[in-house]
Amino acid sequence: MTDPTPTDHDPDRAEAAFRSAMRVPTDHETITTGPDLVAVRRRVRNRAWWQIGACAAGMLMLAAVLVSVADRSEIMGRVPIADDSTTTAADQPDTDQSEADPVPLRDGWRYETFLDAQIQVPDSWEYNPYPASQWCINPGPEAPYVDRGSPARATTDVYCGPQEPTRRFQDHVLFLATQFTEGTPLREERNGWLTVREPVGAAMVEIVSQDETLIDDILATASVVSFDQFGCPVSDPIQAGDFVRPAEPFDIGEVDSVVEIAVCRYLVGEAWSAEAGLADAHLLTGTAARDELSALQAAPIGGGPGNPADCAPEYSGYDALVIRLRSADDTYTMYVYYQACGGNGFDDGNQLRTLTRAACSPLFEPPTVLYDAAYPRVFDLCGSR
């Protein structure tokens, strides 16, 4: 099979091809829409268009395009299409595992957990999104990476073709949510690159590499877990949405010290209320954890920023953070809301504090990235430093 490349189109054929691509997913593209998110989009005002993209130099056409933020379910529920002639179910690694303790960590590797699925990858692998349908204007990652099903993905009206050329491939792992995925296990080879997709718990794990041994080694580490490597439960009551508050209130101002802070992000909404919903997590330790505690304590009481009139009152966002502050003796749970027009802030169950840059920005470090917020000021406060 040879790599498809863009060709000249007449306007009608180009439009038809583009619309077809939007209806039928390609190898790394997303089309599904979650049951609750579309309704939320219709209720929320002033949220639609927030980024301007430009096509890179060297393309046959250069145009400024309006970029939209994709629905979360498009990203979380990608449905890669397999060529039936190259797809077989035989000789596939068995990753249908019951819940178990994590597989011991391999030397030079790290854990990656999505929903209740945990695998290991080489520690040198970066975090990056796959360019998907925009491969002709997005050069894509230049080193092996993990794509954790980014909550939002910028798309344009440029049609690049049905498949990214394999000459642009990198070794990578892609996580998908099984509840939004109609795909089935897959083992497919194209121009020397092997794509393997296997279910693990509530997730679908897709691995692409020229090294079949590496793929099998990654799959051998797969397990279904109740807690991730940072102590984040794979499910939390915050997933119910509606600005639910921590079950055990405390006063952040009275916490004397912390040893570490686990930052756990969960998918929020009706579709996730009864499912594993852990999207990603990272850990603050040492000076970073102490500085975060100080910044949280200094945040003004009152909540915000936001303008409640711009959103439906019940809209709390697509995801939210649970931060678990651990001292030598206790663990304190705080909720963080940042995607709504009202109700944003740090909630210890006792008081709602205002998002500040000193306290919010450290919570958004890879793989936890802020992609979407209804109130623009939040990006200034919580975006990566």
KEDOBA-830072 format. One line per 5 residues: number of its first residue (from 1); their letters; for each residue x, y, z of C-alpha. Coordinates in steps of 0.5 Angstrom, whole numbers, plus 2048, in hexadecimal, padded with zeros to 3 digits. Layout:
<sites>
NUM> a> X:Y:Z  ...;
</sites>
This chain:
<sites>
1> mtdpt> 800:800:800  803:807:7FE  802:80D:802  7FC:811:800  7FE:819:7FF;
6> ptdhd> 7FA:81F:7FD  7F8:820:7F6  7F5:826:7F2  7ED:826:7F3  7E8:829:7EF;
11> pdrae> 7E3:82D:7F4  7DD:828:7F4  7E2:822:7F5  7E6:826:7FB  7E0:827:7FE;
16> aafrs> 7DD:820:7FE  7E3:81D:800  7E4:822:806  7DD:820:808  7DE:819:807;
21> amrvp> 7E4:81A:80C  7E0:81D:811  7DB:817:811  7DF:811:811  7E5:811:816;
26> tdhet> 7EC:810:813  7F2:80C:816  7F3:811:81C  7ED:816:81C  7E7:817:820;
31> ittgp> 7DF:818:81E  7DB:815:824  7D7:81A:828  7D5:818:830  7CE:818:832;
36> dlvav> 7CE:81E:837  7D3:823:834  7D0:825:82D  7CA:827:832  7CF:82B:836;
41> rrrvr> 7D2:82E:830  7CB:831:82E  7CA:834:835  7D0:838:836  7D1:83E:832;
46> nraww> 7D7:842:830  7DB:83B:830  7DC:839:829  7E2:83D:825  7E8:83E:829;
51> qigac> 7EE:83D:825  7F1:83F:81E  7F5:83B:81A  7F9:83C:814  7FB:837:80F;
56> aagml> 803:836:80F  807:839:809  808:834:803  801:831:803  7FE:832:7FC;
61> mlaav> 7F9:837:7FF  7FA:83C:805  7F4:83E:809  7F2:840:810  7ED:83B:813;
66> lvsva> 7E9:83C:819  7EA:836:81D  7E5:833:822  7E6:82F:828  7E4:828:827;
71> drsei> 7DF:825:82C  7E2:820:831  7DF:81A:82E  7E2:81B:827  7E9:81A:82B;
76> mgrvp> 7E7:815:830  7E3:811:82B  7E7:811:825  7E6:80B:820  7EC:809:81C;
81> iadds> 7E9:805:816  7ED:7FF:814  7EE:7FC:80D  7EA:7F5:80E  7EF:7F2:809;
86> tttaa> 7F5:7F3:80E  7F1:7F2:815  7F1:7EC:818  7EF:7EA:81F  7F4:7E4:820;
91> dqpdt> 7FA:7E4:824  7F9:7EA:827  7FB:7EB:82E  7F6:7EA:834  7F5:7F1:838;
96> dqsea> 7EE:7EF:83A  7F1:7EF:841  7ED:7EF:848  7EE:7F5:84D  7F5:7F3:850;
101> dpvpl> 7FB:7F7:853  7FF:7FB:84E  805:7F7:84A  80C:7F8:84D  80F:7FE:84A;
106> rdgwr> 814:7FD:845  81B:800:845  81B:807:841  813:806:840  80D:80A:843;
111> yetfl> 806:809:845  801:80C:841  7F9:80B:843  7F3:80D:840  7EC:80C:843;
116> daqiq> 7EE:805:846  7F3:803:841  7FA:803:843  800:801:83E  807:803:83E;
121> vpdsw> 80B:807:839  813:809:838  814:80F:83D  817:813:837  810:813:833;
126> eynpy> 80D:81A:833  806:81C:834  803:81F:82D  7FD:81E:829  7FC:81B:823;
131> pasqw> 7FB:81F:81D  7F5:81B:81A  7F2:81E:814  7F6:824:814  7FD:821:813;
136> cinpg> 7FE:825:80D  7FE:82B:811  801:829:817  808:825:817  806:821:81D;
141> peapy> 80B:81E:822  812:81D:821  813:818:826  80F:812:829  809:815:82D;
146> vdrgs> 803:813:831  7FC:816:82F  7F8:816:835  7F1:818:831  7F2:81F:831;
151> parat> 7EC:822:834  7EB:827:82E  7EF:827:827  7EF:82D:822  7EC:82B:81B;
156> tdvyc> 7EC:82F:815  7E8:82F:80E  7EF:82C:80B  7EE:825:808  7F5:822:808;
161> gpqep> 7F3:81B:805  7F0:815:809  7F7:812:80C  7FD:815:80F  803:813:80B;
166> trrfq> 807:80E:80F  80D:811:80E  80B:816:813  809:811:818  80C:811:81F;
171> dhvlf> 80C:80B:824  806:80D:828  800:80B:82D  7F9:80D:82C  7F4:80D:832;
176> latqf> 7EC:80C:830  7E6:80C:834  7E3:805:833  7DC:808:834  7DC:80D:82E;
181> tegtp> 7E0:808:82A  7DD:803:825  7E4:800:823  7E6:7F9:824  7ED:7F6:825;
186> lreer> 7F2:7F7:81F  7F8:7F5:81D  7FA:7F8:816  801:7FA:813  802:7FF:80E;
191> ngwlt> 808:801:80A  80C:7FD:810  808:801:816  804:7FC:81A  7FE:7FF:81E;
196> vrepv> 7FB:7FB:823  7F5:7FD:827  7F2:7F9:82D  7ED:7FA:833  7F0:7FB:83A;
201> gaamv> 7EA:7FC:83F  7E6:802:83D  7EB:804:838  7EE:802:831  7F5:803:830;
206> eivsq> 7F8:804:829  800:803:828  803:805:822  80B:803:820  80F:7FF:81C;
211> detli> 812:7FB:821  80D:7F5:823  811:7F3:829  810:7FA:82C  808:7FA:82B;
216> ddila> 808:7F3:82E  80C:7F6:834  807:7FB:835  801:7F7:835  804:7F2:839;
221> tasvv> 804:7F8:83F  7FD:7F9:83E  7F8:7F8:844  7F2:7FB:847  7F3:7FF:84D;
226> sfdqf> 7EF:803:853  7F4:808:854  7F9:80B:84F  801:80C:851  7FF:812:855;
231> gcpvs> 7FA:80F:859  7F4:812:855  7EE:80E:855  7EC:80C:84E  7E5:80F:850;
236> dpiqa> 7E2:815:854  7DC:818:856  7DE:81E:852  7DC:81B:84C  7D5:81C:84D;
241> gdfvr> 7D6:823:84C  7D1:829:84E  7D7:82C:853  7D6:826:858  7DB:828:85E;
246> paepf> 7E0:823:862  7DD:81E:866  7E1:820:86C  7E2:828:86D  7E8:82B:870;
251> digev> 7EB:832:870  7F1:832:86C  7F4:838:870  7F5:833:876  7F9:82E:872;
256> dsvve> 800:82F:875  804:82B:870  804:826:86A  809:821:868  806:820:861;
261> iavcr> 7FF:822:85D  7FC:81E:858  7F9:821:852  7F3:81D:84F  7EF:81F:849;
266> ylvge> 7E8:81C:848  7E3:81C:842  7DD:81F:845  7D6:81E:843  7D0:819:842;
271> awsae> 7D4:814:83E  7D9:814:843  7D5:813:849  7D6:80C:84A  7DC:80A:846;
276> aglad> 7E3:80B:847  7E5:812:846  7EC:813:847  7EF:817:841  7F6:819:844;
281> ahllt> 7FA:81B:84A  801:81D:84C  804:81E:853  807:824:857  80C:823:85C;
286> gtaar> 811:826:860  812:82E:85F  80D:82E:859  808:82B:85E  809:82F:864;
291> delsa> 809:835:85F  802:833:85C  7FF:832:863  801:839:865  7FE:83C:85E;
296> lqaap> 7F8:838:860  7F7:83B:867  7F9:842:864  7F3:842:85F  7ED:847:860;
301> igggp> 7E7:844:863  7E1:845:85E  7E2:840:858  7E3:842:851  7E5:845:84C;
306> gnpad> 7DF:845:848  7D8:848:845  7D3:843:847  7CE:847:842  7D2:844:83D;
311> capey> 7D0:83C:83E  7CB:838:840  7CB:838:848  7CC:830:848  7D2:830:843;
316> sgyda> 7D8:82E:847  7DD:82C:841  7DF:826:83E  7E5:824:843  7E7:827:84A;
321> lvirl> 7EC:826:84F  7ED:822:855  7F3:824:859  7F5:81F:85F  7FA:823:864;
326> rsadd> 7FD:81E:868  801:820:86E  805:81B:873  7FE:819:876  7F8:81B:872;
331> tytmy> 7F6:81C:86B  7F1:821:869  7ED:822:863  7EC:828:85F  7E7:829:859;
336> vyyqa> 7E9:82E:853  7E4:830:84E  7E7:835:848  7E3:834:842  7DC:837:844;
341> cggng> 7DA:83E:844  7D8:83E:84B  7DA:839:851  7E1:839:84F  7E6:839:854;
346> fddgn> 7EA:835:85A  7E5:831:85E  7E7:82E:865  7E0:82C:866  7E0:832:86B;
351> qlrtl> 7E1:838:867  7E2:83A:85F  7E8:83D:85E  7EA:841:858  7EF:83E:852;
356> traac> 7F5:842:852  7FB:841:84E  800:83F:854  7FB:839:856  7F8:837:84F;
361> splfe> 7FE:837:84A  802:832:84E  7FC:82D:84D  7FC:82D:846  803:82A:844;
366> pptvl> 803:824:83F  800:81F:83E  7FA:824:841  7F9:82A:83C  7F4:82F:83C;
371> ydaay> 7F0:82F:836  7EA:832:837  7E6:837:83B  7E0:83B:83A  7E3:841:83E;
376> prvfd> 7E9:844:83A  7ED:846:840  7ED:83F:843  7F3:83E:83D  7F7:844:840;
381> lcgsr> 7F6:841:847  7F7:839:846  7FB:838:83F  801:835:840  807:83A:842;
</sites>
